Amino acid sequence: MSKKPTRLLDKAMLAANPPAPPSGPTKQKPFAADAARPKTGVGRMGVAMIELDFQREQLRERAEQAEKMAGALGDRVEMLESDAKVWSGALPVRRIDPKRIKRSGFANRLEEGFSSAEFAALKADIAASAGNVQPIKVRHVSGRGRDEKFEIIFGHRRHQACLELGLDVLAVVDSPGPEAHFIEMLRENQARADLSPYEFGLMYRQAKEVFKVQDSKLLSQRLSVSESQISRAIKLVELPEEVIRAFPSRLDLQYNWATSLNKALKLDRDAVLDQARSFLRMPAEERSTISSKDVLVALVGASELIDVEKVVAMALSTWRSAVKTEAGEVQTRILGDHYELRVPSRVLDEKARYRLIDFLAKLLG
């Protein structure tokens, strides 16, 4: 028996010229059910027309399906275009290993700021959230993939906290030029208001180099910051290094202190510097009892021949906390040539008070 025809022309020719029946009696095999195929010969052209109508119907159905798909794709494209408009200009936010991020070339954060109580509180919040919720901002510096390196635009404290905690830092990645980089950092710091006057002074001094502007008035117009704030902040960082180091922390320096210290330096520079060196020569334990305000008084008064030892004596004569208990606070002070202890009456009953007196009598023997 011949193979079953598969092509349209072969099918038509076979229908028009069926093969001769075999000799002898045979059992006739019925046609398979096929609505498009006639049971009797209708001629070649008739069969071809039937097959063409069948193909047209299939093509029409496919065209309808393609039209529906095109409509669905058009709706999807419109939705994606709408989303693209919403996110147009948005910058990518990524989680980055903080070890791949270096501090800004314009960094103005002092190392001692990373050991303050405020930084400890920030670090605790980031640890509780398993990462920084508010992203820092960085710019791509070099490399690709795992070799990518970044530089901080702003967010040094958040970066340091994540670095110490061993957490990836959430960061917005951008690529601004030097001036845009600096302005973004400045605006972020001004908005957060957590920089000290001395740190702002460092930043404004850097700004003069970045913008190649030496006049504070021109710089204030460029940065939209008051000229007086820029001048006073820069005067702080331009004080003699010995004067700055005499203070317990540079973070304690205030804007108006620069004016007082510069007046004293003009009046008697050598005396002020000698007083600063006196503080620097003190043992650390003794210096720890003197506040920044005490240092300011001594340095400003140096031009008027105020003895630093008197300032130290005044500082030591102030009552200071020794022990805090549930019943009250025990305080001590040095007054002249003797040591005083102040105990709240509710801390000791009458019997305990006499026992303390006996103990002190034996101690002083």
C-alpha positions as CSV (number, residue, x, y, z in Angstrom):
1,M,0.0,0.0,0.0
2,S,1.3,3.5,-0.8
3,K,2.3,5.9,1.9
4,K,-0.4,8.3,3.3
5,P,-0.1,11.6,1.3
6,T,0.8,14.7,3.3
7,R,0.9,17.5,0.8
8,L,-2.2,19.4,-0.4
9,L,-1.6,18.7,-4.2
10,D,-1.0,15.0,-3.5
11,K,-4.2,14.8,-1.6
12,A,-6.2,16.5,-4.4
13,M,-4.8,14.2,-7.1
14,L,-5.4,11.2,-5.1
15,A,-9.1,12.2,-4.5
16,A,-9.5,12.9,-8.2
17,N,-7.8,9.7,-9.4
18,P,-8.3,7.0,-6.9
19,P,-6.2,3.8,-7.4
20,A,-7.8,0.8,-9.1
21,P,-9.3,-1.7,-6.7
22,P,-7.3,-4.9,-6.2
23,S,-8.4,-8.1,-8.0
24,G,-10.5,-10.5,-6.0
25,P,-12.9,-9.8,-3.2
26,T,-11.7,-7.2,-0.6
27,K,-13.3,-5.7,2.4
28,Q,-13.7,-1.9,1.8
29,K,-12.1,0.3,4.4
30,P,-14.2,3.4,5.2
31,F,-12.8,6.9,5.1
32,A,-11.7,8.5,8.4
33,A,-14.1,11.1,9.6
34,D,-13.0,14.4,7.9
35,A,-15.5,17.1,7.2
36,A,-13.2,18.8,4.7
37,R,-12.6,15.6,2.6
38,P,-15.5,14.5,0.2
39,K,-16.6,10.9,0.1
40,T,-16.8,10.9,-3.8
41,G,-14.5,12.4,-6.3
42,V,-15.1,16.1,-7.0
43,G,-12.3,17.0,-9.3
44,R,-8.9,18.5,-8.6
45,M,-10.0,22.1,-8.4
46,G,-12.9,21.4,-6.1
47,V,-10.6,19.7,-3.6
48,A,-8.1,22.4,-3.8
49,M,-10.7,25.1,-3.0
50,I,-12.0,23.1,0.0
51,E,-8.4,22.9,1.4
52,L,-7.8,26.6,0.8
53,D,-11.0,27.6,2.6
54,F,-9.9,25.4,5.5
55,Q,-6.4,27.1,5.6
56,R,-8.0,30.6,5.4
57,E,-10.1,29.8,8.5
58,Q,-7.0,28.7,10.4
59,L,-5.2,31.9,9.4
60,R,-8.1,34.1,10.4
61,E,-8.2,32.5,13.8
62,R,-4.4,33.0,14.2
63,A,-4.8,36.6,13.1
64,E,-7.4,37.2,15.8
65,Q,-5.2,35.6,18.4
66,A,-2.2,37.7,17.3
67,E,-4.4,40.9,17.5
68,K,-5.4,40.0,21.0
69,M,-1.8,39.4,22.0
70,A,-0.7,42.7,20.4
71,G,-3.4,44.5,22.4
72,A,-2.2,42.9,25.6
73,L,1.4,43.8,24.8
74,G,0.4,47.4,24.0
75,D,-1.3,47.7,27.5
76,R,1.9,46.3,29.1
77,V,4.1,48.8,27.2
78,E,1.9,51.7,28.3
79,M,2.2,50.5,31.9
80,L,6.0,50.2,31.7
81,E,6.3,53.6,30.2
82,S,4.2,55.1,33.0
83,D,6.4,53.4,35.6
84,A,9.5,54.6,33.8
85,K,8.2,58.2,34.0
86,V,7.7,57.8,37.8
87,W,11.2,56.5,38.3
88,S,12.8,58.8,35.7
89,G,16.1,60.2,37.2
90,A,16.0,57.9,40.2
91,L,19.3,56.6,41.4
92,P,20.0,53.0,42.2
93,V,20.0,52.0,45.9
94,R,22.3,49.1,46.8
95,R,23.7,47.2,49.8
96,I,27.4,47.5,49.7
97,D,30.2,46.0,51.8
98,P,31.4,49.0,53.8
99,K,35.0,47.8,53.4
100,R,34.7,48.7,49.7
101,I,33.8,52.3,50.5
102,K,36.4,54.9,51.5
103,R,35.9,58.3,53.2
104,S,35.3,61.4,51.2
105,G,38.3,63.5,50.2
106,F,36.3,66.3,51.7
107,A,35.8,64.4,55.0
108,N,35.4,66.7,57.9
109,R,34.5,64.2,60.7
110,L,37.0,64.1,63.5
111,E,37.9,60.6,64.8
112,E,36.9,61.5,68.3
113,G,33.3,62.1,67.0
114,F,33.1,58.3,66.5
115,S,33.5,57.7,70.2
116,S,30.8,60.1,71.4
117,A,27.6,59.2,73.1
118,E,25.6,60.4,70.0
119,F,27.6,58.0,67.8
120,A,27.0,55.1,70.2
121,A,23.2,55.8,70.1
122,L,23.3,55.9,66.3
123,K,25.2,52.6,66.2
124,A,22.7,51.0,68.6
125,D,19.8,52.0,66.3
126,I,21.5,50.6,63.2
127,A,22.2,47.4,65.0
128,A,18.6,47.1,66.1
129,S,17.4,47.6,62.5
130,A,20.0,45.2,61.1
131,G,21.4,48.0,58.9
132,N,21.0,51.7,58.2
133,V,17.4,52.6,57.3
134,Q,18.4,55.9,55.8
135,P,20.8,55.4,52.9
136,I,24.2,57.1,52.7
137,K,25.3,58.5,49.3
138,V,28.4,57.3,47.5
139,R,30.0,57.7,44.1
140,H,31.6,55.0,42.0
141,V,35.4,55.3,42.0
142,S,36.8,52.3,40.2
143,G,36.4,48.6,39.3
144,R,33.5,46.4,38.4
145,G,31.6,43.6,40.1
146,R,33.3,42.5,43.3
147,D,36.2,44.9,42.6
148,E,34.0,48.0,42.7
149,K,35.3,50.8,44.9
150,F,33.2,53.8,46.2
151,E,33.8,57.1,47.9
152,I,31.4,58.6,50.5
153,I,29.5,61.8,49.4
154,F,27.7,62.0,52.8
155,G,26.9,59.6,55.6
156,H,30.3,59.0,57.3
157,R,28.8,58.1,60.7
158,R,26.3,55.6,59.3
159,H,29.1,54.1,57.2
160,Q,31.4,53.8,60.2
161,A,28.6,52.3,62.3
162,C,28.0,49.6,59.7
163,L,31.7,49.0,59.3
164,E,32.1,48.4,63.1
165,L,28.9,46.2,63.2
166,G,30.0,44.1,60.1
167,L,26.8,45.0,58.2
168,D,26.4,45.9,54.6
169,V,25.6,49.6,54.2
170,L,22.5,50.8,52.3
171,A,23.7,53.4,49.8
172,V,22.5,55.5,46.9
173,V,25.1,55.4,44.0
174,D,25.7,58.6,42.0
175,S,28.6,60.2,40.1
176,P,28.7,64.0,40.8
177,G,31.6,66.2,39.9
178,P,33.8,67.7,42.7
179,E,31.7,70.9,43.2
180,A,28.4,69.0,43.2
181,H,29.9,66.4,45.5
182,F,30.9,69.1,48.0
183,I,27.6,71.0,47.9
184,E,25.6,67.8,48.5
185,M,27.8,66.9,51.5
186,L,27.4,70.5,52.9
187,R,23.6,70.6,52.5
188,E,23.3,67.1,54.1
189,N,25.4,68.2,57.1
190,Q,23.5,71.5,57.5
191,A,20.2,69.7,57.4
192,R,21.2,67.2,60.0
193,A,22.9,69.9,62.2
194,D,25.2,67.3,63.9
195,L,28.5,68.8,62.9
196,S,30.5,70.8,65.5
197,P,31.6,74.4,64.7
198,Y,35.2,73.2,64.4
199,E,34.1,70.5,61.8
200,F,32.1,73.2,59.9
201,G,35.3,75.3,59.9
202,L,37.3,72.4,58.3
203,M,34.6,72.1,55.7
204,Y,34.4,75.8,54.8
205,R,38.2,75.9,54.5
206,Q,38.1,73.0,52.1
207,A,35.3,74.8,50.2
208,K,37.7,77.7,49.5
209,E,40.1,75.3,47.8
210,V,37.3,73.4,45.9
211,F,35.7,76.6,44.5
212,K,39.0,78.5,44.3
213,V,37.5,81.3,46.3
214,Q,39.3,83.1,49.2
215,D,36.8,85.8,50.0
216,S,34.2,84.6,52.6
217,K,31.5,86.9,51.1
218,L,31.8,85.2,47.7
219,L,31.9,81.8,49.3
220,S,28.8,82.5,51.3
221,Q,26.9,83.4,48.1
222,R,28.2,80.2,46.4
223,L,27.1,78.0,49.4
224,S,24.0,80.0,50.5
225,V,25.5,80.2,54.0
226,S,25.9,83.4,56.1
227,E,29.2,85.1,55.8
228,S,29.6,85.5,59.6
229,Q,29.2,81.8,60.2
230,I,31.8,81.0,57.6
231,S,34.3,83.6,59.0
232,R,33.8,82.5,62.6
233,A,34.1,78.8,61.8
234,I,37.3,79.3,59.7
235,K,38.8,81.4,62.5
236,L,38.4,78.4,64.8
237,V,40.4,76.1,62.7
238,E,43.1,78.7,62.0
239,L,43.8,79.2,65.7
240,P,47.4,78.0,66.7
241,E,47.5,74.2,67.1
242,E,48.8,74.5,70.6
243,V,45.7,76.5,71.6
244,I,43.4,74.0,70.0
245,R,45.1,71.0,71.6
246,A,44.8,72.6,75.0
247,F,41.1,71.9,75.0
248,P,39.8,68.5,76.1
249,S,38.1,68.1,72.7
250,R,38.1,70.2,69.5
251,L,34.4,69.3,69.3
252,D,33.8,71.6,72.3
253,L,35.0,74.7,70.6
254,Q,32.2,77.2,69.9
255,Y,31.9,79.9,67.2
256,N,32.2,82.9,69.6
257,W,35.3,81.5,71.3
258,A,37.4,82.3,68.2
259,T,36.8,86.0,68.7
260,S,37.8,86.0,72.4
261,L,40.9,83.8,71.8
262,N,42.1,85.9,68.8
263,K,41.7,89.1,70.9
264,A,43.8,87.5,73.6
265,L,46.4,86.4,71.1
266,K,46.7,89.9,69.6
267,L,47.1,91.4,73.1
268,D,49.8,88.9,74.3
269,R,50.4,86.0,72.0
270,D,53.3,84.6,74.0
271,A,51.3,84.5,77.3
272,V,48.4,82.7,75.7
273,L,50.7,80.1,74.1
274,D,52.5,79.6,77.4
275,Q,49.2,79.0,79.1
276,A,48.2,76.5,76.4
277,R,51.5,74.6,76.9
278,S,50.9,74.6,80.7
279,F,47.7,72.6,80.1
280,L,49.5,70.3,77.6
281,R,52.2,69.5,80.3
282,M,49.6,68.5,82.9
283,P,49.1,64.8,83.8
284,A,46.2,63.3,82.0
285,E,44.4,62.6,85.2
286,E,44.6,66.2,86.3
287,R,43.6,67.5,82.9
288,S,40.5,65.3,82.9
289,T,39.0,67.3,85.8
290,I,39.2,70.6,83.8
291,S,36.4,71.5,81.4
292,S,36.7,73.3,78.0
293,K,35.2,76.4,79.6
294,D,37.9,76.4,82.2
295,V,40.6,76.2,79.5
296,L,38.9,79.1,77.7
297,V,38.9,81.3,80.8
298,A,42.6,80.6,81.4
299,L,43.7,81.2,77.8
300,V,41.7,84.4,77.4
301,G,42.8,85.6,80.8
302,A,46.5,84.8,80.1
303,S,46.9,88.2,78.5
304,E,45.8,89.7,81.8
305,L,48.3,87.5,83.7
306,I,45.7,85.2,85.3
307,D,47.5,82.2,86.7
308,V,46.4,78.9,85.3
309,E,47.0,77.2,88.7
310,K,44.1,79.4,90.1
311,V,41.9,78.2,87.3
312,V,42.8,74.6,88.0
313,A,42.1,75.2,91.8
314,M,38.7,76.7,90.9
315,A,37.9,73.7,88.8
316,L,38.9,71.3,91.6
317,S,37.0,73.2,94.2
318,T,33.7,72.4,92.4
319,W,31.6,69.6,93.9
320,R,31.9,66.5,91.7
321,S,30.0,63.2,91.9
322,A,31.9,60.3,93.5
323,V,29.2,57.7,94.1
324,K,25.6,57.4,93.0
325,T,23.3,55.3,95.2
326,E,19.6,54.7,95.4
327,A,19.4,56.8,98.5
328,G,21.4,59.7,97.0
329,E,24.7,61.0,95.5
330,V,28.0,61.2,97.4
331,Q,30.1,64.2,96.2
332,T,33.7,65.2,96.8
333,R,35.9,68.3,96.2
334,I,39.4,69.7,97.0
335,L,39.3,72.9,98.9
336,G,42.7,74.4,99.5
337,D,44.8,71.9,101.4
338,H,42.0,69.5,102.4
339,Y,39.6,67.1,100.8
340,E,35.8,67.3,101.5
341,L,33.2,64.6,101.3
342,R,29.5,65.4,101.1
343,V,27.0,62.6,102.0
344,P,23.2,63.2,101.9
345,S,21.7,62.7,105.3
346,R,19.2,60.1,104.1
347,V,22.1,57.9,103.0
348,L,23.2,57.2,106.5
349,D,21.3,56.7,109.7
350,E,22.8,57.9,113.1
351,K,24.6,54.6,113.8
352,A,26.0,54.4,110.3
353,R,27.2,58.0,110.5
354,Y,29.2,57.3,113.6
355,R,30.7,54.2,112.1
356,L,31.8,56.3,109.1
357,I,33.4,58.8,111.4
358,D,35.3,56.1,113.3
359,F,36.5,54.6,110.0
360,L,37.8,57.9,108.8
361,A,39.5,58.6,112.1
362,K,41.3,55.2,111.9
363,L,42.1,55.8,108.2
364,L,43.7,59.2,108.9
365,G,45.3,57.7,112.1
